[in-house]
Amino acid sequence: MGALRELTRAEEVAAIGRALAALCEATIEHDLRPRRRPEIPVAISAAELQQWGERRKSWSQARLSAEGLLGDPIRISFRRSAKALGRRLDEIGGDQLMSKVLDGVLARAGKHEGRFASFVDHAWDGIGNWHA
């Protein structure tokens, strides 16, 4: 087994592009799978909604993060991973590099180009100057 070495910038960018494409593909596969729908109350009063909102204000960041995962842990994990990749691209090359990598992913997306673009656009919203 060879020694670990630091990736060059070009190698890292290429690896991020591959990882982002894999996340997009996995998100589509996940979205196409039939899922059990969670039981959602038909109606909730304004007072109940306000009480719930007030309780959430005191929750720790860890609880808020875990709460987000409970509804659809796979999709949320994919989105968080795509966001981390976007942050790294922004760190090493800004919006121009983010756009370049996304363009490369979309060029290979085929019929899912629009869905890939939407997924990444929303995941990257607010990173650097990126806006969905």
Order of alpha helices (4+ residues) and beta strands (2+ residues): alpha-alpha-alpha-alpha-alpha
